[in-house]
Amino acid sequence: MMYKYVKYALALFCCLVLLSACSAGAGDSTSYLMAAPPSAPSVASSDAPDEPLTETVPVDVPIALQTVASSLGNSFASGEAGAYTTASFADGSVDIHFFDYHAAELRRLDLPAAVGLHGQVADAPGGAVPVLAGGYLFLFRLGSPGLVLDHGPNAAAAVVRMNPDGSAMTQTLLPIMYEFHLSSAILYDGSALYFLVWDRTQEAYSEQVLMKLDTETLQTTELHRLPLDREYSIEGAWEKGPLMVAADTLPPVSDPAFNDAWTARTYWLLTYGLASGAQETKGGWAQGETNTVQGNVLYYWSITENALRAVNTDTGEDTLIAGEFAPEGYEQAYIQRAVNGGRISIQFSMYGGTSARYYTVDTATGLAEPMPISPRDNITICAEGTGYFLVRSGEKWVNREKVEPDYVPGVTSVDSATPGFVSVPEYSLILVADFWAGERNFVAINDLVYGI
């Protein structure tokens, strides 16, 4: 495997990271920290007789955790003033874009580009995902051991912190063998972020690690290493820690047993003690039964009942929310997103996937009805503000140089049907009340990044 070469170069890369961090101040306003891998415990010597060892089990206590990102696959971070997203460049840098809800504008965050690069944040060949927490804007830079090999030690996974206007940028690098768990949520307790990473140090397997990041000092702490026989993801929070979903670890895709293992895979909802690491199973479902978490409740689609059900993670109670509304002849149900305010959106795939029907369920009343505005209308909810939805409302063509600064007409490979142009999304705002009422009172976003 490629990772065995990284292991041999680990010592060299760690030295390079420290040298790079020390030299970053020249011509670069970003400051750097380095999170070292956990060290082996020291053994103290003593002439005194050995005493019996007593193990103290940490006690889980109530902690106010909130989900600040449903996953690192979500490219938008929304706050009171607006939403953030990023745009990547071929030189490994990214720009930060801000949707101003009050001015109805999309603009590039007002900070200088990284020295010699097109974007404002360097060392992000894997891209970066924005997260808002504690009055800061964080970018989770998606590094990996492979990217470190190709681009150098600063391409390791990292967390970049700045003020909402982009000022006072600083970052902490994770160990070079770590990768963020992209489909896992990020939690916040008022002073620290909690997230999962993959540790790729071993050739034969990867370990999952629950990490804590102090939002003021950017100090990282390894809390727990999770059992190897299951794959975990954070889906939300309960009163004493993360709410997780676990499934049996699959064989490699190349293994003939993979397809059968995938088909038979069962998923389990677990409460996880933040201090103790203790797990308690609250429910389970079969492969294909789609689900989402909102607050401390897991909503899932029961294939056997053709109904939306909910599991309360505090009590384990499994209740019916809504049934007898699925369109006749549907082939697959997919819960698209949990919308703040207690609504669940469900997509039903029809006729071999050639068409779809979209429904929304009010979790308080159980009322299920067709979505008044849906992706069938080329409208997709991207972010949720206070009283507003930011929606993707169309597409437009812009000069390719605005999106790809290194584009050279006649040299760079392009779509022959549209030489010199590229399609980018158009966005709008709509009041939440208008959206659910089907009133298409869209407010177009003035695009100051790509223009008309």
N, C-alpha and C positions, 0 to 999 in steps of 0.2 A: 504493500500500500504506500501511497505518497507520504503518509504521515510519519513513516519511519525515518525519512530523510529530515523531516522537521525536528524529530527528537534528537538526532545527532547534532543539529545546528542550534539547539535550544540555548546553550550557554552563550554562543556567539550573538544570537539575536537579542538576548537580554542585555548584553553589553551595548549593542547598537541602540537599543531603545533608550538606555540611560544617556548615551552620548547625544542622541538626537534630541532628547528632552532638554538637555543642558544647552544645546546650541539653538533651540527653537526661538529663543528670545531675540535673536538678531533678525530684525525686519519682520517680526511676527508678533502680534499682540496677544496671541493665544498662549496661555500657560498650561503646563502639562504635569500630570501626576502619573505614577506607575503603580498598579496593583500587582504585587508579587504573589506567586502561588503560595498556598499555605505551607509553612515550614514543618518539618518533623518535630514531634514533641521532644524536649530535652529530658535527659535522665539524670537526676541528682544522685550523687554518691553520699553515703553516710555510714558511719560505724555503728549507729544505733540499731537495735534489733528491729526487724520488720514488724509492722503493725498490720492487722487485717484491713484490707481495702474496703471502703464503703462507697458505693456508687450513688450519687445524688441525681435523681431524675428531675429535670426541670419541670416546673408546674406551669401549665398554660393558663394565662389570665386574659380577661377580655381586652381586646384592642380594636380601636376604630380604624378599620381598613377600608379604603375605597378603591375602586377600579379606575385608574386614570388612562389606561389603554386596553382595549379588548384583545389586542394582539399586535405584534410588530408587522403584521400584514396589512394593518389599517394605516393608510398614508396621510390621514388628516388628524390634527389635534385641535379641538375646539374649546374656546374659552368665552368669557363674557364679551370681550371686544371683537373677537373674530377667530378665524381658523388659520392654522399653519399647514403647509405641505412643502415638499422639496422637489427639486428638479436636478437630475444627474447629468454630468458631462463625461465625455470620453476620456478626459484627462484625470479622472478619479476624484474630481471635486463636485460639490453640490451647491446649489443656490437655495435660499430659504424664501418662500413665497408666503405672503400674508393676505388673507381675505378680510378686509375691514367691513364688518357688518354695518356700522353706522354710516360710513361713506359709500357703501356698496361698490368697493374697489378691490381689485387684485393688484398688488404691487410687490416688487422685490424688496425684501427687508433692507433697510438703509444701513448697510455696513460694507466696507471695502472687500473686494475680491481677495482671495489668498494670493500671495506673491507668485506671479508667473502662471496663474491658473485662471480658468474661466469663471469658476464658482467661488463662493464666499467661504466654504469650509473645505479644507484639504484632507487628503488621506482617506477618502471614502469611495474606493472603487466598487465596493459592494452596496453602495447606497446608504441612506440614513433615514430614520423614521422619527418624526417629531412627537414629543410627549409634553404636556403641561402639568406641572405640579408645584405646589408651594410657592407660587409667584415667579417661578422660573420656566424658561423654555429649555427642554432637554432634547438633544438629538442622539438617538441610539445608532451609532455607526456600526454597520453590519460587517465586521471583519471576520476573518477565518484563517486557519493555518495555511490554506492554499493561497489566499491573498497575501499573506505575509511572505510566502516563498516568492510570489511574483512581483510584489511591490515594496517589500521591506517591512521592518518591524512596526512602523507607525500605521500600517494597514491592519493591525490587530483590532479586534472588537473594542469599542470604546464608548463612553458616555460623555457627550459634550454638554456643558451647561452655560447658559447665558441669560441675561435679562430679556424680557419680552421684546425689547427693541433691538436685540442683537448685541448689546454692549456687554463688557466684562466677560468675554468668552474664556472658558477654561475647560479642561477635560481630564479624564482619568482613563488610562489604558488597562484593559484586562489582560491576564496572561495570554500569551500568543496561541495557546492550544485551546482557548475557549471560543465558543460561538453562542450567540443569543438563540434562544428557543423562539422561533418566529411565530408559531401559532399559540403562544402562551401569553396570558394577560400580564399587566404590570400593576402592582398595588402600591398604595401610598398611605402612611399612617400619620402624616403631619410633620414628620422629620426625616423619613427614609423611604426609599423605593425598594420593592421586593420583586424579583424576577428569576426566571430559570435560565441556566446556560447549559450547554453541552461541553463537557471536558473530553477532548479528542486525544489526550495524551497516550492512551493505550491503543495498540494496533488492533487488538481483537474485539474491542468493544468500546462504547462511549458511555460516560457517566453523566447523569443529570445532577446539577448542583443548584440548590436554592440560595440565592445571593441577596445581601442587603447592601444598599448604597446610601450613606448619609448625604442628604441633599446640600448641606452646608460645607462639609469638609471634603466631600467626594471620596471618603474612605469606604472601601468595600470590605465586607465580612462574609465569609462562607458559613452559612448556617447549618445546612444539612446536605449530605449526599444521599440520593434516593436509591431504593433497591433496583438492581439490574434487571429483574425479571419482568418489569413493567415499564411502559413509557408514560410519562406524566405531562400534564399541561395545567397551568393555573387558569381557571375559568371565572373566578370571582372571589368573594370573601365571606366567611362566616364570623361569628363573634370572637373566635380565638385564633384565627389564622386564615391561610388560603383555602379556598374551595377548589379542589382539583378533580380532574377526570383522568383515570388510568386505564390502560389496556395492556394485554400481554405483549411483550416484545416480539416482533416479527422476525423470521429468518431473513437473510439477504434476498433481494429481489431475484437474484440469479438462482436461488435454491428452488428446486422443483416443488417443495412444500409450501412456497410462499402463497400461491393463489388460494389453496385450501385454508391456510392459516388466516389469511385476510378475510375470506368469506365467513369463517366461523368466529371471528373476533368479537369479544364482548367488552363493553365499556362500563366502567364503574365510577360512580360519583362518590368522592371521598371528602370528609373534613380532615384537615391537616393541622396539627398543633404547631403553631409558629415556634414555640420554645422547645417542646418535647419531640416534635417530629412524629407524634402518634397519629395513626390513620384510623378512621372509622368509616365503614361503607354505609352510604345512605340510599343507594339504589343502583340499578344497572339497566342496560339496554343492549340490543343486538346491533350488529352492523347494519347500517342503512337507516336507523331510526334517528333522524336529525334532531338537533337540540341547540339551545342557547341558554345563557345564564343572565338573569336580571336581578340585581340585589343579592339576596341569599336564596333565591329560588331558581331551580333548573326546570326549564320548559322543554318538553320533548314530544315528538310526534309518534304516537303508537300506531304501528302498522296493523296490528291485529284488531284494533278498535276503530281505525280511521278517525282518530281524535287527538286533540292537543291536551296533554296532561302536564302536571307540575309536581315537583318534589321539593318540599320545604326542608332545607338542610339542617335547621335547628331541631325539627321533630322527626324527620324521615317520612312524614305523611305524604302519600302519593294521591293526588286528587284530579278529577276530571275538570278541565276548564271549558272546553267546547267540543262538540261532536256533531255529526250529521250535517256537515256543511261542505265537505270536500266535493269537487266537481266529479261527476260520474265519468268513469273511465280513465282517471288519472293514473300515471305510471309510477311517479315518485314525488315525494314531498320534500321540500327543503326550507327550513326556517332561515330566512335571510338575515334578519337583524332584530335585536330588541330595541325598540324606540323608547326613549325616555317619556314617561307619562303612562306607561303600562300597556303599550300595544305591541303585539307580536305580528310580524309579517311573514306569510308563508307562500312560497312558490310551488305550484303543482305543475309538473311536467306532463305534457299531453302528446299523444300520437307519435311515439318514438322520439320525443324531444324536439319535434318540429314546431311546437307552440307551447305556451305556458299560460296559466291563470294565476292571479295574485289575490290573496285574501289577507285581511287584517283581523286580529282578534283582540278585543278589549279584555285584559286579564282580570279586571275587577268585576265586570258584568257577565263575561262569557259571550258577549255579542260578537258574532263572526259575520263579515260582509266583504264583498269584493272591494279591493283598494280603489278609491276614486281616482287616484293618480298613481301610476306604476311604471316600471321599466317598459311595459308594452307601449307606453307613450313616449319612450326615450327619456324618461325622467327618473333619476336615481338619487336617493338621499346620500350625501357624502359626509355631512357633519351636522351637529345639532347645537344651535345656540339658544339663548334665552328667548323663547317665543318664535324663533326662526328655524327653518331648515335651510342649509346650503345644499343645493341640488345641482347635479350635472344635467344641463338642459339642452345640449346640442353639441355640434362640432363646427369647427371653422378651419379654413386653410390659411396658413401664414408662410412667409418666406422661411425657407429651411435654415438660413443662416441665423435666424433669431433663436432657433431651438438647438441647432448644431453649429456652433461657431467655426468648426474646422471643415465644414462642408465646402467643397470646391466643385463648381458646375462642370460636368463632363468627366470628372475624375472620381469623385465619391460615388459609391453605388447608391442609386435612388430608384424609386418606383417610376418606371418609364411613363406611366399614365399621367403623373403629376410631377415632372422634373422641376426641381427648385422650390417645391412647396411641401409642407407637411401638415397633417391634421392635428389639431389640439382641441381639448374640450372647451365648451362654453359653460359658464356657471350662472346661476341666478339665486336669489333669495325668495322665500315665500313664507308667510306667516303659518305657524303650525295649525292654527284654527282653519285657515283657508285650505291648506293641504288636505286635511281630513274631511272638509266639506266639499271637496272637489272644485273649489273656486280657483281658477288658474290665474291668480293675481301675482304673476312673477315680476320681480324687480331685477332687471339685468345687471350683472356685475360689469363695471367698467374695467376692462383689462388693460392695465398700464404696463404689463410685462411684454406681451406679444402684440398688443394693438388690435385693430379691427382686421 
